[in-house]
């Protein structure tokens, strides 16, 4: 199984947060490949700059490899697809971009945002 982690799931993983339920953690541990998108690092940098996240973006980037995860670059096709996905209340551009990346690869997309489920059967709410 190949997974793409939503930004929040990745942050919960790195901080060993109790918000990441045991079944989700087990799915990540059992996966053949786990990806973190470059878009998640950009999203975190924006949140850090806005004062919404306290973290070091370089540590977040290093955490991908340190966790045994793989980097997923942002390619043109998913970026264009993200712009065309319908906007739902709880889905910002980064959410739509991550879903579009999951659809393009394809990868199972783990998220805590139930609103994203309407985009694709690849979205799994944990």
DSSP file (Angstrom, degrees, kcal/mol; ACC not computed):
  #  RESIDUE AA STRUCTURE BP1 BP2  ACC     N-H-->O    O-->H-N    N-H-->O    O-->H-N    TCO  KAPPA ALPHA  PHI   PSI    X-CA   Y-CA   Z-CA
    1    1 A X              0   0    0      0, 0.0    31,-2.2     0, 0.0    32,-1.6   0.000 360.0 360.0 360.0 138.7    0.0    0.0    0.0
    2    2 A X  E     -a   33   0A   0     30,-0.2   106,-2.5    29,-0.2     2,-0.3  -0.954 360.0-168.8-115.8 129.2    1.2    3.5   -0.9
    3    3 A X  E     -ab  34 108A   0     30,-2.7    32,-2.9    -2,-0.5     2,-0.4  -0.874  19.1-157.9-121.4 149.0    0.1    6.5    1.2
    4    4 A X  E     -ab  35 109A   0    104,-3.0   106,-2.5    -2,-0.3     2,-0.4  -0.998  24.7-140.2-117.6 128.8    0.2   10.3    0.9
    5    5 A X  E     - b   0 110A   0     30,-2.4    32,-0.5    -2,-0.4   106,-0.1  -0.733  10.9-126.0 -92.7 134.6   -0.1   12.0    4.3
    6    6 A X     >  -     0   0    0    104,-2.4     4,-2.5    -2,-0.4     5,-0.2  -0.382  34.5-106.4 -64.5 155.9   -2.1   15.2    4.7
    7    7 A X  H  > S+     0   0    0      1,-0.2     4,-2.5     2,-0.2     5,-0.2   0.908 120.5  49.7 -54.4 -46.7   -0.1   18.0    6.2
    8    8 A X  H  > S+     0   0    0      1,-0.2     4,-2.6     2,-0.2    -1,-0.2   0.896 109.7  50.8 -62.6 -40.8   -1.8   17.7    9.6
    9    9 A X  H  > S+     0   0    0    101,-0.2     4,-2.4     2,-0.2    -1,-0.2   0.919 110.4  50.1 -62.9 -42.8   -1.3   13.9    9.7
   10   10 A X  H  X S+     0   0    0     -4,-2.5     4,-2.6     2,-0.2    -2,-0.2   0.926 111.0  48.5 -60.7 -45.2    2.4   14.4    9.0
   11   11 A X  H  X S+     0   0    0     -4,-2.5     4,-2.0     1,-0.2    -2,-0.2   0.905 111.1  50.2 -62.9 -41.3    2.7   17.0   11.8
   12   12 A X  H  X>S+     0   0    0     -4,-2.6     5,-2.5     2,-0.2     4,-0.5   0.898 110.4  51.1 -62.4 -40.1    0.9   14.7   14.2
   13   13 A X  H ><5S+     0   0    0     -4,-2.4     3,-1.1     1,-0.2    -2,-0.2   0.947 110.4  48.3 -61.2 -49.0    3.3   11.9   13.2
   14   14 A X  H 3<5S+     0   0    0     -4,-2.6    -1,-0.2     1,-0.3    -2,-0.2   0.862 117.3  40.8 -62.0 -36.9    6.3   14.0   13.8
   15   15 A X  H 3<5S-     0   0    0     -4,-2.0    -1,-0.3    -5,-0.2    -2,-0.2   0.404 105.9-125.1 -92.8   2.4    5.1   15.2   17.2
   16   16 A X  T <<5 -     0   0    0     -3,-1.1    -3,-0.2    -4,-0.5    -4,-0.1   0.901  44.0-171.2  53.3  43.3    3.8   11.8   18.2
   17   17 A X    > < -     0   0    0     -5,-2.5     3,-1.2    -6,-0.2    -1,-0.2  -0.339  33.7-135.2 -69.4 144.3    0.5   13.5   18.8
   18   18 A X  T 3  S+     0   0    0      1,-0.2    -1,-0.1    -3,-0.1     4,-0.1   0.635 100.6  77.5 -70.5 -13.9   -2.4   11.6   20.5
   19   19 A X  T 3  S+     0   0    0      1,-0.1     2,-1.1     2,-0.1    -1,-0.2   0.744  75.9  82.0 -67.9 -22.4   -4.6   13.1   17.8
   20   20 A X  S <  S-     0   0    0     -3,-1.2    -1,-0.1    -8,-0.2     5,-0.1  -0.745  88.7-135.4 -85.4 102.6   -3.2   10.5   15.4
   21   21 A X     >  -     0   0    0     -2,-1.1     4,-2.4   105,-0.4     3,-0.4  -0.131  15.4-111.8 -61.3 153.0   -5.3    7.5   16.3
   22   22 A X  H  > S+     0   0    0      1,-0.2     4,-2.5     2,-0.2     5,-0.2   0.876 116.1  53.9 -55.3 -43.9   -3.7    4.1   16.7
   23   23 A X  H  > S+     0   0    0      1,-0.2     4,-2.0     2,-0.2    -1,-0.2   0.890 110.4  47.8 -60.8 -36.8   -5.4    2.6   13.5
   24   24 A X  H  > S+     0   0    0     -3,-0.4     4,-2.1     2,-0.2    -2,-0.2   0.923 111.5  49.9 -67.4 -43.5   -4.0    5.5   11.5
   25   25 A X  H  X S+     0   0    0     -4,-2.4     4,-2.5     1,-0.2    -2,-0.2   0.901 110.5  50.3 -61.0 -40.8   -0.5    5.1   13.0
   26   26 A X  H  X S+     0   0    0     -4,-2.5     4,-2.1     2,-0.2    -1,-0.2   0.876 107.8  53.1 -66.5 -37.6   -0.7    1.3   12.2
   27   27 A X  H  X S+     0   0    0     -4,-2.0     4,-0.9     2,-0.2    -1,-0.2   0.907 111.0  47.2 -62.7 -41.0   -1.7    2.0    8.6
   28   28 A X  H >< S+     0   0    0     -4,-2.1     3,-0.6     1,-0.2    -2,-0.2   0.933 112.8  48.1 -65.5 -46.0    1.3    4.3    8.2
   29   29 A X  H 3< S+     0   0    0     -4,-2.5    -1,-0.2     1,-0.2    -2,-0.2   0.830 114.1  47.2 -64.3 -32.4    3.7    1.8    9.8
   30   30 A X  H 3< S+     0   0    0     -4,-2.1    -1,-0.2    -5,-0.2    -2,-0.2   0.597  88.2 111.3 -86.2 -11.6    2.4   -1.0    7.6
   31   31 A X    <<  -     0   0    0     -4,-0.9   -29,-0.2    -3,-0.6     3,-0.2  -0.272  65.5-140.2 -66.9 148.0    2.5    0.9    4.3
   32   32 A X  S    S+     0   0    0    -31,-2.2     2,-0.3     1,-0.3   -30,-0.2   0.881  90.5  10.5 -70.9 -40.1    5.0   -0.1    1.6
   33   33 A X  E     -a    2   0A   0    -32,-1.6   -30,-2.7     2,-0.0     2,-0.4  -0.999  65.2-165.4-142.2 137.5    5.7    3.6    0.8
   34   34 A X  E     -a    3   0A   0     -2,-0.3    36,-3.1    34,-0.3     2,-0.3  -0.992  13.6-162.7-126.2 126.3    4.6    6.8    2.6
   35   35 A X  E     -ac   4  70A   0    -32,-2.9   -30,-2.4    -2,-0.4     2,-0.4  -0.818  13.3-164.5-111.6 147.2    4.9   10.1    0.9
   36   36 A X  E     - c   0  71A   0     34,-2.5    36,-2.2    -2,-0.3     2,-0.1  -1.000  28.0-127.8-124.0 127.0    4.9   13.7    2.2
   37   37 A X  E >>  - c   0  72A   0    -32,-0.5     3,-1.0    -2,-0.4     4,-0.9  -0.426  10.0-130.3 -76.6 146.4    4.3   16.3   -0.5
   38   38 A X  H 3> S+     0   0    0     34,-2.7     4,-1.9     1,-0.2     3,-0.3   0.807 110.6  67.3 -57.9 -29.7    6.6   19.3   -1.0
   39   39 A X  H 3> S+     0   0    0     33,-0.4     4,-2.6     1,-0.2    -1,-0.2   0.830  93.0  57.7 -61.7 -32.2    3.3   21.2   -0.9
   40   40 A X  H <> S+     0   0    0     -3,-1.0     4,-2.4     2,-0.2    -1,-0.2   0.876 104.7  50.2 -66.6 -36.5    3.0   20.3    2.8
   41   41 A X  H  X S+     0   0    0     -4,-0.9     4,-2.3    -3,-0.3    -2,-0.2   0.907 111.6  48.0 -68.3 -40.7    6.3   22.0    3.5
   42   42 A X  H  X S+     0   0    0     -4,-1.9     4,-2.3     2,-0.2    -2,-0.2   0.922 111.1  51.4 -63.2 -43.7    5.2   25.1    1.7
   43   43 A X  H  X S+     0   0    0     -4,-2.6     4,-2.1     1,-0.2    -2,-0.2   0.917 110.4  48.6 -59.4 -43.9    1.9   25.1    3.6
   44   44 A X  H  X S+     0   0    0     -4,-2.4     4,-2.7     1,-0.2    -1,-0.2   0.908 108.6  53.5 -63.7 -41.6    3.8   24.8    6.9
   45   45 A X  H  X S+     0   0    0     -4,-2.3     4,-2.5     1,-0.2    -1,-0.2   0.908 109.1  49.2 -60.4 -41.5    6.1   27.6    6.0
   46   46 A X  H  X S+     0   0    0     -4,-2.3     4,-1.8     1,-0.2    -1,-0.2   0.906 112.0  48.1 -64.3 -40.9    3.0   29.8    5.3
   47   47 A X  H  <>S+     0   0    0     -4,-2.1     5,-2.8     2,-0.2     6,-1.1   0.870 111.1  50.7 -68.3 -36.3    1.5   28.9    8.6
   48   48 A X  H ><5S+     0   0    0     -4,-2.7     3,-1.3     4,-0.2    -2,-0.2   0.941 110.7  49.0 -63.1 -47.6    4.8   29.6   10.4
   49   49 A X  H 3<5S+     0   0    0     -4,-2.5    -2,-0.2     1,-0.3    -1,-0.2   0.832 111.6  49.6 -62.0 -33.5    5.0   33.0    8.8
   50   50 A X  T 3<5S-     0   0    0     -4,-1.8    -1,-0.3    -5,-0.2    -2,-0.2   0.475 116.3-114.2 -85.3  -2.4    1.4   33.8    9.7
   51   51 A X  T < 5S+     0   0    0     -3,-1.3    -3,-0.2    -4,-0.4    -2,-0.1   0.672  87.5 114.1  79.4  16.5    2.0   32.8   13.3
   52   52 A X  S   <S+     0   0    0     -5,-2.8     2,-0.4     1,-0.2    -4,-0.2   0.563  75.0  37.9 -95.5 -10.5   -0.4   29.8   13.1
   53   53 A X        -     0   0    0     -6,-1.1     2,-0.8    -9,-0.1    -2,-0.2  -0.995  65.5-150.4-143.3 132.7    2.3   27.1   13.5
   54   54 A X        +     0   0    0     -2,-0.4     2,-0.3    -3,-0.1    -6,-0.1  -0.886  53.7 106.5-104.9 105.1    5.3   27.0   15.7
   55   55 A X        -     0   0    0     -2,-0.8     2,-0.6   -11,-0.1    -2,-0.1  -0.971  69.8-104.8-164.9 167.7    7.9   24.9   14.0
   56   56 A X     >  -     0   0    0     -2,-0.3     4,-2.2     1,-0.1     3,-0.3  -0.945  23.6-151.5-106.0 117.5   11.2   25.0   12.1
   57   57 A X  H  > S+     0   0    0     -2,-0.6     4,-2.2     1,-0.2     5,-0.1   0.829  96.2  55.2 -61.9 -32.6   10.5   24.4    8.4
   58   58 A X  H  > S+     0   0    0      2,-0.2     4,-2.5     1,-0.2    -1,-0.2   0.898 108.0  48.9 -67.0 -39.3   14.0   22.9    7.9
   59   59 A X  H  > S+     0   0    0     -3,-0.3     4,-2.0     2,-0.2    -2,-0.2   0.886 109.5  52.7 -65.9 -38.1   13.3   20.4   10.6
   60   60 A X  H  X S+     0   0    0     -4,-2.2     4,-0.6     2,-0.2    -2,-0.2   0.914 110.7  47.3 -62.9 -41.7   10.0   19.6    9.0
   61   61 A X  H >X S+     0   0    0     -4,-2.2     3,-1.0     1,-0.2     4,-0.6   0.921 113.0  47.6 -65.6 -43.8   11.7   18.9    5.7
   62   62 A X  H 3X S+     0   0    0     -4,-2.5     4,-2.2     1,-0.2    -1,-0.2   0.816 100.9  68.7 -65.9 -29.1   14.4   16.8    7.4
   63   63 A X  H 3X S+     0   0    0     -4,-2.0     4,-1.6     1,-0.2     6,-0.3   0.728  87.0  67.6 -63.4 -22.1   11.7   14.9    9.2
   64   64 A X  H <<>S+     0   0    0     -3,-1.0     5,-2.3    -4,-0.6     3,-0.3   0.986 109.9  32.1 -61.6 -57.9   10.4   13.3    6.0
   65   65 A X  H ><5S+     0   0    0     -4,-0.6     3,-1.8     1,-0.2    -2,-0.2   0.890 115.4  59.0 -67.2 -39.2   13.6   11.2    5.5
   66   66 A X  H 3<5S+     0   0    0     -4,-2.2    -1,-0.2     1,-0.3    -2,-0.2   0.809 105.9  50.4 -60.9 -28.5   14.1   10.8    9.2
   67   67 A X  T 3<5S-     0   0    0     -4,-1.6    -1,-0.3    -3,-0.3    -2,-0.2   0.510 120.0-110.9 -84.7  -5.4   10.7    9.2    9.4
   68   68 A X  T < 5S+     0   0    0     -3,-1.8   -34,-0.3    -4,-0.3    -3,-0.2   0.617  75.2 135.6  83.4  13.0   11.5    6.8    6.5
   69   69 A X      < -     0   0    0     -5,-2.3     2,-0.3    -6,-0.3    -1,-0.3  -0.374  51.2-121.7 -89.1 170.4    9.0    8.7    4.3
   70   70 A X  E     -c   35   0A   0    -36,-3.1   -34,-2.5    -2,-0.1     2,-0.3  -0.870  20.1-117.8-114.0 146.9    9.5    9.8    0.7
   71   71 A X  E     -c   36   0A   0     -2,-0.3     2,-0.6   -36,-0.2   -34,-0.2  -0.644  20.9-156.2 -81.8 137.8    9.3   13.3   -0.8
   72   72 A X  E     -c   37   0A   0    -36,-2.2   -34,-2.7    -2,-0.3   -33,-0.4  -0.953  12.5-145.7-114.9 112.7    6.6   13.9   -3.4
   73   73 A X        -     0   0    0     -2,-0.6     2,-0.6   -36,-0.2   -36,-0.0  -0.322  22.0-108.8 -72.0 159.1    7.4   16.8   -5.7
   74   74 A X        -     0   0    0    -37,-0.0     2,-0.2     4,-0.0    -1,-0.1  -0.806  39.7-165.1 -88.9 120.9    4.6   19.0   -7.0
   75   75 A X     >  -     0   0    0     -2,-0.6     4,-1.7     1,-0.1     5,-0.1  -0.631  29.5-110.1-104.7 165.0    4.1   18.3  -10.7
   76   76 A X  H  > S+     0   0    0     -2,-0.2     4,-2.5     1,-0.2     5,-0.2   0.909 109.6  56.0 -62.2 -47.2    2.3   20.4  -13.3
   77   77 A X  H  > S+     0   0    0      1,-0.2     4,-2.4     2,-0.2    -1,-0.2   0.932 111.0  41.5 -58.5 -51.5   -0.7   18.0  -13.9
   78   78 A X  H  > S+     0   0    0      1,-0.2     4,-2.6     2,-0.2    -1,-0.2   0.875 112.8  55.8 -64.6 -33.5   -1.8   17.8  -10.3
   79   79 A X  H  X S+     0   0    0     -4,-1.7     4,-1.2     2,-0.2    -1,-0.2   0.920 111.0  44.1 -62.7 -41.9   -1.3   21.5   -9.8
   80   80 A X  H  X S+     0   0    0     -4,-2.5     4,-0.8     1,-0.2    -2,-0.2   0.896 112.9  51.7 -68.5 -39.9   -3.6   22.3  -12.7
   81   81 A X  H >X S+     0   0    0     -4,-2.4     4,-1.0    -5,-0.2     3,-0.9   0.899 103.4  58.5 -62.9 -40.7   -6.1   19.7  -11.5
   82   82 A X  H >< S+     0   0    0     -4,-2.6     3,-0.6     1,-0.3    -1,-0.2   0.881 102.8  53.8 -57.8 -39.2   -6.2   21.3   -8.0
   83   83 A X  H 3< S+     0   0    0     -4,-1.2    -1,-0.3     1,-0.2    -2,-0.2   0.764 109.8  47.7 -66.9 -24.3   -7.2   24.6   -9.5
   84   84 A X  H << S+     0   0    0     -3,-0.9    -1,-0.2    -4,-0.8    -2,-0.2   0.573  85.3 106.3 -95.1  -9.8  -10.2   22.9  -11.2
   85   85 A X  S << S-     0   0    0     -4,-1.0    11,-0.1    -3,-0.6    34,-0.0  -0.482  83.0-102.0 -69.9 138.9  -11.5   20.9   -8.2
   86   86 A X        -     0   0    0     -2,-0.2     2,-0.5     1,-0.1    -1,-0.1  -0.286  36.8-116.0 -59.5 142.3  -14.6   22.4   -6.8
   87   87 A X        -     0   0    0     -3,-0.1     2,-0.3     2,-0.0    -1,-0.1  -0.699  31.8-170.3 -84.6 129.1  -14.1   24.4   -3.7
   88   88 A X    >   -     0   0    0     -2,-0.5     3,-2.1     3,-0.3    27,-0.0  -0.836  36.6-103.0-114.7 158.8  -15.7   23.0   -0.5
   89   89 A X  T 3  S+     0   0    0     -2,-0.3    -1,-0.1     1,-0.3    -2,-0.0   0.836 117.8  36.8 -49.8 -45.3  -16.0   24.8    2.8
   90   90 A X  T 3  S+     0   0    0      1,-0.1     2,-0.5     2,-0.0    -1,-0.3   0.083  99.9  89.1-101.2  24.8  -13.2   23.0    4.6
   91   91 A X    <   -     0   0    0     -3,-2.1    -3,-0.3    24,-0.1     2,-0.1  -0.937  52.0-175.0-127.8 110.5  -10.8   22.5    1.6
   92   92 A X     >  -     0   0    0     -2,-0.5     4,-2.2    -5,-0.1     5,-0.2  -0.281  48.6 -86.0 -89.0-176.4   -8.2   25.2    0.8
   93   93 A X  H  > S+     0   0    0      1,-0.2     4,-2.7     2,-0.2     5,-0.2   0.891 128.5  53.5 -60.4 -39.9   -5.9   25.1   -2.2
   94   94 A X  H  > S+     0   0    0      2,-0.2     4,-2.5     1,-0.2    -1,-0.2   0.900 107.6  51.4 -63.3 -39.5   -3.3   22.9   -0.4
   95   95 A X  H  > S+     0   0    0      1,-0.2     4,-2.3     2,-0.2    -1,-0.2   0.947 112.5  45.6 -58.6 -48.5   -6.0   20.4    0.5
   96   96 A X  H  X S+     0   0    0     -4,-2.2     4,-2.5     1,-0.2    -2,-0.2   0.873 111.7  52.4 -65.3 -37.0   -7.1   20.3   -3.2
   97   97 A X  H  X S+     0   0    0     -4,-2.7     4,-2.4     2,-0.2    -1,-0.2   0.923 109.6  48.5 -64.6 -44.1   -3.5   20.0   -4.4
   98   98 A X  H  X S+     0   0    0     -4,-2.5     4,-2.3     2,-0.2    -2,-0.2   0.907 112.3  48.6 -64.1 -41.3   -2.7   17.1   -2.1
   99   99 A X  H  X S+     0   0    0     -4,-2.3     4,-2.4     2,-0.2    -1,-0.2   0.926 111.0  51.0 -62.3 -44.0   -5.9   15.3   -3.2
  100  100 A X  H  X S+     0   0    0     -4,-2.5     4,-2.1     1,-0.2    -2,-0.2   0.876 109.3  51.0 -62.6 -37.5   -4.9   16.0   -6.9
  101  101 A X  H  X S+     0   0    0     -4,-2.4     4,-1.9     2,-0.2    -1,-0.2   0.925 109.4  50.2 -64.8 -43.2   -1.5   14.5   -6.2
  102  102 A X  H  X>S+     0   0    0     -4,-2.3     5,-2.1     1,-0.2     4,-0.9   0.904 111.8  48.5 -60.5 -41.0   -3.0   11.4   -4.7
  103  103 A X  H  <5S+     0   0    0     -4,-2.4    -1,-0.2     3,-0.2    -2,-0.2   0.876 111.9  49.3 -67.0 -37.6   -5.2   11.0   -7.7
  104  104 A X  H  <5S+     0   0    0     -4,-2.1    -1,-0.2    -5,-0.2    -2,-0.2   0.823 122.9  28.7 -72.7 -32.1   -2.4   11.5  -10.2
  105  105 A X  H  <5S-     0   0    0     -4,-1.9    -2,-0.2    -5,-0.1    -1,-0.2   0.912 109.0-120.7 -73.0 -46.6    0.1    9.0   -8.6
  106  106 A X  T  <5 +     0   0    0     -4,-0.9     2,-0.3    -5,-0.1    -3,-0.2   0.774  54.2 153.2 -79.6 151.6   -2.3    7.2   -7.4
  107  107 A X      < -     0   0    0     -5,-2.1     2,-0.4  -106,-0.0  -104,-0.2  -0.976  49.5-107.7-138.5 149.0   -1.8    7.1   -3.7
  108  108 A X  E     -b    3   0A   0   -106,-2.5  -104,-3.0    -2,-0.3     2,-0.6  -0.672  38.0-142.5 -73.4 133.6   -4.2    6.6   -0.7
  109  109 A X  E     -bd   4 123A   0     13,-2.8    15,-3.2    -2,-0.4     2,-0.5  -0.896   9.2-156.0-108.0 113.5   -4.5   10.0    0.9
  110  110 A X  E     +bd   5 124A   0   -106,-2.5  -104,-2.4    -2,-0.6     2,-0.3  -0.781  28.4 151.9 -91.8 124.7   -4.8   10.0    4.7
  111  111 A X  E     - d   0 125A   0     13,-2.4    15,-3.0    -2,-0.5    -2,-0.0  -0.955  49.0-143.2-145.3 160.5   -6.5   13.0    6.2
  112  112 A X  S    S+     0   0    0     -2,-0.3     2,-0.9    13,-0.2    13,-0.1   0.407  78.8  98.7 -99.6  -2.4   -8.5   14.1    9.2
  113  113 A X    >   -     0   0    0      1,-0.2     3,-1.6     2,-0.0     4,-0.3  -0.756  53.8-169.9 -93.1 101.2  -10.6   16.4    7.0
  114  114 A X  G >  S+     0   0    0     -2,-0.9     3,-1.3     1,-0.3     4,-0.3   0.746  80.2  71.4 -62.7 -24.9  -13.9   14.6    6.2
  115  115 A X  G >  S+     0   0    0      1,-0.3     3,-0.9     2,-0.2    -1,-0.3   0.769  89.1  62.9 -63.2 -24.5  -14.8   17.3    3.7
  116  116 A X  G X> S+     0   0    0     -3,-1.6     3,-1.9     1,-0.2     4,-0.6   0.676  80.6  82.1 -76.0 -16.4  -12.1   16.0    1.4
  117  117 A X  G X4 S+     0   0    0     -3,-1.3     3,-0.6    -4,-0.3    -1,-0.2   0.808  80.7  65.5 -58.2 -30.8  -13.8   12.6    1.0
  118  118 A X  G <4 S+     0   0    0     -3,-0.9    -1,-0.3    -4,-0.3    -2,-0.1   0.640  93.0  63.3 -70.7 -11.8  -16.1   14.0   -1.6
  119  119 A X  G <4 S-     0   0    0     -3,-1.9     2,-0.3     1,-0.3    -1,-0.2   0.858 115.4 -10.9 -79.3 -35.7  -13.1   14.5   -4.0
  120  120 A X    X<  -     0   0    0     -4,-0.6     3,-1.2    -3,-0.6    -1,-0.3  -0.995  51.3-120.8-164.3 151.6  -12.0   10.9   -4.5
  121  121 A X  T 3  S+     0   0    0     -2,-0.3    -1,-0.1     1,-0.2    -4,-0.1   0.598 109.4  71.4 -71.4 -11.0  -12.3    7.3   -3.3
  122  122 A X  T 3  S+     0   0    0    -14,-0.1   -13,-2.8   -23,-0.1     2,-0.5   0.625  76.6  97.3 -78.0 -13.9   -8.6    7.5   -2.6
  123  123 A X  E <   -d  109   0A   0     -3,-1.2     2,-0.5    -6,-0.2   -13,-0.2  -0.650  55.8-170.8 -81.2 125.9   -9.2    9.9    0.3
  124  124 A X  E     -d  110   0A   0    -15,-3.2   -13,-2.4    -2,-0.5     2,-0.6  -0.976  13.3-145.7-119.5 122.3   -9.3    8.1    3.7
  125  125 A X  E      d  111   0A   0     -2,-0.5   -13,-0.2   -15,-0.2   -15,-0.1  -0.768 360.0 360.0 -89.9 124.0  -10.4    9.9    6.7
  126  126 A X              0   0    0    -15,-3.0  -105,-0.4    -2,-0.6   -14,-0.2   0.362 360.0 360.0-117.6 360.0   -8.6    8.8    9.9
